[in-house]
């Protein structure tokens, strides 16, 4: 059996194990260990490679960016900043048809600029936005679809955990990846907002129970001073954390530390954080950080196994002989990601596919920052597609029992937003400058 055959068989075995329920990091580590053992014919070499990856993969201070931004996200959720963003956006867009839907998208975009975790956005806005939309006569399926659809902004608008993961896997700058995500993230938010308004005009029965828009009562509106008080913490967090990175005041890791300090101060000033709650936040941050670090370590072993087998080079040669150009490569790459998105989660897709595809992208001379933006958008579509769409499941589990919706209803509600994401993905692939404009 050739080395390339061993590597490709290990890839199929990996997908089967993950689909059967085995943790992706364990799968990556075990299958890569066996692959190296078979390629070199020596178990000791495979064991040494695993040990070396464990010590080398995350032995850099830059990995401190992961726990810092995760901790910031949890503190922000505790401080009710997501609710504040929704309240302000709700009032600003109240007279627009589908205003609550547009407000949810806008609030998710703001929340994404602070946390960078799609699942957190889905959980927060299911509790905040869905009850409000139901109260004002929106279709339940539309309400949950807006929340699940706009939650994907959390992984595109920086700071983004998937952007950080991609940066580590591709040896790109975290700051460059964050900068490249701004315009595509805003483009996606605008596409969602325009799509919602278009649905309200063209197919109002899909949005409203009675087919008509209802204004928010005047007695429930906030004064300008109240709106200002709710906006100040948002502006401070976004301005200091992201502004500090783009202005060159902080590295991404230092900006994460600034975000933690500011989010902690806001939570304490608002008296939202108890000692017990703070311990819970630290514990959850530790769980997420360890999980991500373990994934990166095992992905490092997998990358080395693929390089040892010569599979990426073999694929490049095969594509060259088949006459495949950049367009066909990108089409196949995105198609593979979309198909994998129906059965496994976002980080797993990136960890499995990128070590195989990045060398090919480099051979074609593609800009790896733009390639990363396309990858993240394609991967995020998987959060909305059945049967594995994680955002849809988070929304379903976060719903109050009084909302009688099945998981199928949630997926049907997200369908328009999945199509909008696919349209934005095509635009980003056709016009790379949209992702790179702020890096020039």
Residue pairs with C-beta under 8 A, 6 or more apart in sequence:
1 9
1 38
3 39
3 308
3 309
3 310
3 311
4 309
4 310
4 311
4 314
6 35
6 38
6 39
6 309
7 35
7 39
7 305
7 306
7 309
7 311
8 311
10 31
10 32
10 34
10 35
10 305
11 352
11 356
13 31
14 27
14 28
14 31
14 352
15 340
15 343
15 344
15 352
17 27
17 30
17 31
18 24
18 27
18 343
18 344
18 348
19 343
19 344
24 295
24 298
24 344
24 345
24 347
24 348
24 351
24 352
25 291
25 294
25 295
25 297
25 298
26 298
28 295
28 298
28 299
28 301
28 302
28 351
28 352
29 50
29 297
29 298
29 301
31 302
32 50
32 298
32 301
32 302
32 304
32 305
33 46
33 47
33 49
33 50
33 301
34 46
35 305
35 309
36 45
36 46
36 49
36 301
36 304
36 305
36 308
37 43
37 45
37 46
39 305
39 308
39 309
40 46
40 308
49 301
49 304
49 305
50 301
53 297
53 298
53 300
53 301
53 304
54 297
56 300
57 296
57 297
57 299
57 300
58 293
58 296
58 297
61 253
62 174
62 251
62 252
62 253
63 168
63 293
63 296
64 253
64 256
64 257
65 164
65 174
65 252
65 253
65 256
66 161
66 164
66 288
66 289
66 292
66 293
67 285
67 286
67 288
67 289
68 253
68 256
68 257
68 259
68 260
69 115
69 116
69 159
69 161
69 164
69 256
69 259
70 117
70 161
70 285
70 288
70 289
71 260
71 263
71 281
71 282
71 285
72 114
72 115
72 159
72 241
72 256
72 259
72 260
72 263
73 114
73 115
73 116
73 117
73 120
74 120
74 281
74 284
74 285
75 260
75 263
75 264
75 266
75 267
75 273
75 281
76 82
76 111
76 114
76 115
76 237
76 263
76 266
77 115
77 120
77 123
77 124
78 267
78 272
78 273
78 277
78 281
79 233
79 263
79 266
79 267
79 270
79 272
79 273
80 270
80 272
81 111
81 114
81 233
81 234
81 237
81 263
81 266
82 107
82 111
82 121
82 124
82 125
82 128
83 124
83 128
84 230
84 231
84 233
84 234
85 106
85 107
85 110
85 111
85 230
85 234
86 103
86 104
86 107
86 125
86 128
86 129
86 132
87 222
87 230
88 107
88 222
88 227
88 230
88 231
88 234
89 102
89 103
89 104
89 106
89 107
89 110
90 99
90 100
90 103
90 107
90 132
90 216
91 216
91 221
91 222
91 227
92 103
92 106
93 99
93 100
93 102
93 103
93 106
94 100
94 103
94 215
94 216
94 221
95 215
96 102
96 197
97 197
97 200
97 201
97 204
97 213
98 196
98 197
98 199
98 200
98 207
98 213
99 213
99 216
100 129
100 132
100 133
100 136
100 138
101 133
101 138
101 142
101 146
101 196
101 200
101 207
102 193
102 196
102 197
103 129
104 125
104 129
104 133
104 146
104 147
104 150
105 146
105 150
105 153
105 189
105 192
105 193
105 196
106 189
106 193
107 125
107 128
107 129
108 121
108 125
108 147
108 150
108 151
108 153
108 154
108 189
109 150
109 153
109 157
109 185
109 186
109 189
110 234
110 238
111 120
111 121
111 124
111 125
111 154
112 118
112 121
112 153
112 154
112 155
112 156
112 157
112 160
112 185
113 157
113 158
113 159
113 237
113 238
113 242
114 234
114 237
114 238
114 241
114 259
114 263
115 121
115 154
115 159
116 154
116 155
116 157
116 158
116 159
116 160
116 161
116 163
116 164
117 154
117 155
117 161
118 151
118 152
118 153
118 154
118 155
118 380
118 383
118 391
119 151
119 154
119 390
119 391
119 394
120 154
121 150
121 151
121 153
121 154
122 147
122 148
122 151
122 391
122 394
122 395
122 398
123 394
123 398
125 147
125 150
125 151
126 144
126 147
126 394
126 395
126 398
126 399
127 398
129 143
129 146
129 147
130 140
130 143
130 144
130 147
130 399
130 403
131 400
133 142
133 143
133 146
134 140
134 143
134 403
136 214
136 216
137 208
137 209
137 210
137 212
137 214
138 207
138 208
138 209
139 206
139 207
139 208
139 209
140 403
140 405
140 409
140 413
141 405
141 409
141 410
141 412
141 413
142 199
142 206
142 207
142 413
143 413
144 395
144 396
144 399
144 403
144 405
144 409
144 410
144 413
144 414
145 410
145 412
145 413
145 414
145 415
145 416
145 417
146 192
146 196
146 413
146 417
147 395
148 383
148 384
148 389
148 391
148 392
148 394
148 395
148 410
148 413
148 414
148 417
149 192
149 384
149 414
149 416
149 417
149 418
149 420
149 421
150 189
150 192
150 417
151 383
151 391
151 394
151 395
152 188
152 380
152 381
152 383
152 384
152 391
152 421
153 185
153 188
153 189
154 160
155 161
155 162
155 163
155 346
155 376
155 379
155 380
155 383
156 163
156 181
156 184
156 185
156 188
156 373
156 376
156 377
156 380
157 181
157 182
157 185
157 186
157 189
158 177
158 178
158 179
158 181
158 182
158 185
158 242
158 245
159 178
159 241
159 242
159 252
159 255
159 256
159 259
160 177
160 178
160 181
160 376
161 292
162 346
162 347
162 350
162 376
162 379
162 380
163 174
163 177
163 178
163 181
163 372
163 376
164 174
164 177
164 252
165 292
165 295
165 296
165 347
165 350
165 351
166 172
166 177
166 350
166 354
166 372
166 375
166 376
167 173
167 174
167 176
167 177
167 372
168 296
169 296
169 299
169 303
169 350
169 351
169 354
169 355
169 358
170 354
170 358
170 368
170 371
170 372
172 368
172 369
172 372
174 252
175 245
175 251
175 252
176 369
176 439
177 369
177 372
177 373
178 242
178 245
178 252
179 245
179 246
179 438
179 439
180 369
180 370
180 372
180 373
180 435
180 436
180 438
180 439
181 373
181 376
181 435
182 438
183 434
183 435
183 437
183 438
184 373
184 377
184 424
184 428
184 434
184 435
187 424
187 427
187 428
187 434
188 377
188 420
188 421
188 424
191 420
191 421
191 423
191 424
192 417
192 420
195 416
195 417
195 420
196 207
199 206
199 207
199 416
200 207
200 208
200 213
204 211
204 212
204 213
205 211
208 214
222 230
233 266
236 262
236 266
237 259
237 262
237 263
237 266
240 255
240 258
240 259
240 262
241 255
241 256
241 258
241 259
241 262
242 255
243 249
244 250
244 254
244 255
244 258
245 251
245 252
245 255
246 438
250 258
264 273
267 273
273 281
292 347
295 347
295 351
298 351
299 351
299 355
302 351
302 352
302 355
303 355
306 312
306 355
306 356
311 356
312 355
312 356
312 358
312 359
312 360
313 359
315 356
315 360
316 359
316 360
316 363
319 328
319 329
319 360
324 332
326 364
326 366
329 360
329 361
329 364
330 374
330 429
333 353
333 357
334 374
334 378
334 425
334 429
336 353
337 349
337 353
337 375
337 378
337 379
337 382
338 378
338 381
338 382
338 385
340 349
340 352
340 353
340 382
341 349
341 378
341 379
341 381
341 382
341 383
341 385
341 388
342 382
342 385
342 386
342 387
342 388
343 387
343 388
344 352
344 382
344 388
345 382
345 388
345 390
346 379
346 380
346 382
346 383
346 390
349 379
349 382
350 375
350 379
354 375
358 368
358 371
361 368
361 371
362 368
367 432
367 436
369 435
369 436
369 439
370 432
370 435
370 436
373 428
373 435
374 425
374 428
374 429
374 435
377 421
377 424
377 425
377 428
378 425
380 421
381 418
381 421
381 422
381 425
382 388
382 389
382 390
383 389
383 390
383 391
383 392
384 391
384 392
384 411
384 414
384 417
384 418
384 421
385 411
385 418
386 392
386 408
386 411
389 411
389 414
391 414
392 407
392 410
392 411
392 414
393 407
395 410
396 405
396 406
396 407
396 410
399 405
427 434
428 434
428 435
